[in-house]
Amino acid sequence: MTHPLPTKPATTRRAQAIGDLFTTALEGGIGYWSTCSVYRWSVDVDGRQEQAEDFIAVITETEDEDEPEHVIDYHVVRRGANRLYKHLIDLGDSANQYHLRAMRDLARGNWDDLDFDADTADMAVQLGLFNEIRYA
């Protein structure tokens, strides 16, 4: 299977934040349930590595190796972040306030206060890929 490589740097702060969520998921969040075979997060721009808006990762679930490969890209992470925000709002008072604030800041473009961790990124990727949180 051939996978496209990143071709351009992120152009907006929102794209950069989605890229940061992707990198956090791949480098710290989803490793306990997946194995990554392709991981491209940057492009060479005039001799510098810069984050790419069209980043990509290809993973398989370690729990079920018969599962097909899953592609994680900008659209998966953005969709997952939106779903996570809605999920946390729906939980109401029982929602983890740290994750809720992170997704609220992302949704509202509050870049200066945006803070999330590997757990936040993991949930966003799972919701983006599966429309559910399968692994906790």
PyMOL commands that set and color helices and strands:
alter all, ss='L'
color gray80, all
select helices_A, chain A and resi 13-29+74-94+97-108+111-113+118-130
alter helices_A, ss='H'
color red, helices_A
select strands_A, chain A and resi 34-45+48-61+70-73
alter strands_A, ss='S'
color yellow, strands_A
deselect
rebuild
show_as cartoon
